Amino acid sequence: MEKFSGFKLIRRALGGHQGWGRQWRTPEPKASYDVIIVGAGGHGLATAYYLATVHGITNVAVIEKGWLGGGNTGRNTTIVRSNYLFDESAGLYNHALKLWEGLSQELNYNVMFSPRGVLMLAHNIHDVQSFKRHVHANRLNGVDNEWLSAEECREFCPPLNIDASTMRYPVLGGALQRRGGTARHDAVAWGYARGADARGVDIIQNCAVTAIRRGPDGEVQGVETSKGFIGARKIGVSAAGNTSVVMAMAGLRMPLESYPLQALVSEPVKPVFPCVVMSNTIHAYISQSDKGELVIGAGTDAYTSYTQRGGIHIANHTLDAICELFPMFRRMRMLRNWGGIVDLTPDRSPIIAKTPVKGLYVNCGWGTGGFKATPGAGHVFAHTIAKDEPHAINAAFTMERFRDGVLIDEAAAAAVAH
Ligand SMILES: Cc1cc2nc3c(=O)[nH]c(=O)nc-3n(C[C@H](O)[C@H](O)[C@H](O)COP(=O)(O)OP(=O)(O)OC[C@H]3O[C@@H](n4cnc5c(N)ncnc54)[C@H](O)[C@@H]3O)c2cc1C
């Protein structure tokens, strides 16, 4: 694998950027693998990377129906944070956040992780109580989170309007996680793809999984794909919004609903916005990309669907809220919008687990907020597949919790949890 460095970048720049090599191969599928991962999003690619680097399992294929990173990984608004309420969530998301902090070095690929702070606004007494509860719970779990008054919010984020006389939903304060921020989503997929490929993992794009073949005892034997049958004794599914469809191929009905979730970006402007701001109550969140575009996200559509497009009224509602919170953006033009398909569980926490089908594992249910978990989820999902048992960090994130009622109910944190 070609090693990147500042020195090499300068040398290649002086030579007109000629001679950069391909970052991963385009292999034809082999007849069989030790492990097949369905879905080359960040989660699937990270899983393959950690199977190879942590567990020494390199006879792995990642099978992707489109192009790698073309699902939710390349469509999200890139917010990274770990201030969820329950102990199990704190363990999982903080594991991910710690991996983010060293990820560019680990992958020798700049994922542009930028811990610029994530500020979650409170607009009513319920928000205040709920966020203060989060602050206390997070601190008990060693996760940084602090309460700011409205004036302190304004100090942290100068474009924020806190003049209650001009707002439907006044800002009463906010919870700030300083270690939170953003990362470049494509780079995350590319960095993991490059690292996994260099260790022998085959990434097979434009290859849809159409069926899961099972043996006489119900165990998995491999997958039927648009490029033919590919054998494997272990299959890990990381297919986000399509998880229910893929798992139904093995006869499993998942506790998931798939909804469109959309985002939009503005024309680029000079750096004006120093952090990430989220408002769960009025359904809007915003940051500024390194290119200068304002990156704005909305809530999910009200109806289940597999379209990668959201309703126009949802975008309008979000922009109303953004203009009220940040009046200086009122005359900005939006450049483009798009949608992804998010897979929601009833308690808004993910499933990372073995399934009742021997050899079949699933990592799903990340809904509107799984980008932030990419390194951590890949790491513990690889462990679950390699050892055929969960890592301590994902032990609680089973499918059975919906049968047994042992929920990890993050719905309050996840109202628009990105
Ligand atoms: C608009 C939007 C904004 C978001 N904002 C944030 C945010 O700010 N922060 C955050 O933490 N999260 C956010 N999320 C959620 C986050 O993007 C996802 O939870 C996360 O990217 C899921 O990663 P993944 O690798 O599991 O899924 P994906 O990247 O969707 O990868 C799954 C892959 O599986 C492939 N696939 C599906 N079916 C098959 C098949 N039959 N055969 C082969 N391949 C198949 C798909 O093509 C896809 O590439 C957002 C999501 C959206 C849509």
The ligand as an ORCA input file, in Angstrom:
! r2SCAN-3c Opt
* xyz 0 1
  C     -29.401     12.482      5.015
  C     -28.720     11.690      6.095
  C     -28.050     12.360      7.105
  C     -27.403     11.650      8.103
  N     -26.652     12.334      8.996
  C     -25.913     11.660      9.903
  C     -25.018     12.361     10.755
  O     -24.853     13.589     10.664
  N     -24.323     11.641     11.683
  C     -24.465     10.303     11.816
  O     -23.861      9.727     12.713
  N     -25.276      9.603     10.975
  C     -25.989     10.245     10.017
  N     -26.796      9.553      9.157
  C     -26.905      8.101      9.281
  C     -25.694      7.405      8.664
  O     -25.457      7.906      7.367
  C     -25.901      5.902      8.601
  O     -26.352      5.402      9.827
  C     -24.585      5.208      8.269
  O     -23.923      5.829      7.191
  C     -24.848      3.759      7.929
  O     -23.665      3.222      7.378
  P     -23.699      1.841      6.686
  O     -22.325      1.553      6.199
  O     -24.347      0.850      7.593
  O     -24.754      2.040      5.499
  P     -24.608      2.452      3.973
  O     -23.539      3.453      3.748
  O     -25.980      2.792      3.492
  O     -24.113      1.107      3.318
  C     -24.973      0.005      3.076
  C     -24.629     -0.504      1.703
  O     -25.312     -1.734      1.480
  C     -25.553     -1.822      0.091
  N     -26.569     -2.831     -0.157
  C     -27.868     -2.814      0.218
  N     -28.498     -3.917     -0.238
  C     -27.572     -4.659     -0.884
  C     -27.602     -5.895     -1.584
  N     -28.741     -6.610     -1.721
  N     -26.468     -6.365     -2.142
  C     -25.302     -5.659     -2.044
  N     -25.226     -4.472     -1.403
  C     -26.331     -3.976     -0.836
  C     -26.015     -0.406     -0.253
  O     -25.885     -0.140     -1.639
  C     -25.085      0.443      0.596
  O     -23.945      0.913     -0.116
  C     -27.467     10.231      8.140
  C     -28.152      9.553      7.135
  C     -28.771     10.271      6.108
  C     -29.482      9.518      5.011
*
